[in-house]
């Protein structure tokens, strides 16, 4: 019973952090360069998917919402790191400077993935080891 409670808490915190990740992506929309309009679209889609998966994770906690939350988090980490250290296509090399918003987004995404893995492990530990069939030992 205790593991189930910890699993529920981890899932709720992951849902809240996923919503915060979506809101931080919405916050980044005004800073997207105008010559890279596709980045605005990708950031907007990522924000919408993060918000929807966070809400679905909070209310249902289904496999689809877990997968979507983890996918959005990992894609956000990849995109942020590529933009910061490789640069945008057609623009000069990036300056590599640190941005506080980058640190926030990376921390949120890492926390979401960590909590989802923790929740999955706690759920697996709480399952019965007996056979699910009535006649088998």
FENQUI-V195229 format. One record per helix or strand. SS is the DSSP state (a for helix, b for strand). FROM is the first residue (numbers start at 1). LEN is the number of residues. Records with the same first field share a line. If there is no record, write none. Layout:
SS=FROM-LEN + FROM-LEN
This chain:
a=2-30 + 37-23 + 63-23 + 100-26
